[in-house]
């Protein structure tokens, strides 16, 4: 695994829209697409998307509540789980 294959970007609505078709298949047992969409509009939240070889494979975010930050979700596509890609990335530095 080459670190140059891994990129973390602030998540925007166009990232989520690109995932919509297979969202429940690739990211089962988490928030629905509609909840993610709503959360992206929350000014107290920051969400990130991790790309591996230009494929979006992981989503994560935090919510700021007064003087605390709550980890909301970190989820990895089922076909990329247990490959330690997220662990090897700088993803965790955003949290």
Rosetta blueprint (number, residue, H / E / L):
1 X L
2 X L
3 X H
4 X H
5 X H
6 X E
7 X E
8 X E
9 X E
10 X E
11 X L
12 X L
13 X H
14 X H
15 X H
16 X H
17 X H
18 X H
19 X H
20 X H
21 X H
22 X H
23 X H
24 X H
25 X H
26 X H
27 X L
28 X L
29 X L
30 X L
31 X L
32 X L
33 X H
34 X H
35 X H
36 X H
37 X H
38 X H
39 X H
40 X H
41 X L
42 X L
43 X L
44 X L
45 X E
46 X E
47 X E
48 X E
49 X E
50 X E
51 X E
52 X E
53 X L
54 X L
55 X E
56 X E
57 X E
58 X E
59 X E
60 X E
61 X E
62 X E
63 X E
64 X E
65 X E
66 X L
67 X L
68 X E
69 X E
70 X E
71 X E
72 X E
73 X E
74 X E
75 X E
76 X E
77 X L
78 X H
79 X H
80 X H
81 X L
82 X L
83 X L
84 X L
85 X H
86 X H
87 X H
88 X H
89 X L
90 X L
91 X H
92 X H
93 X H
94 X H
95 X L
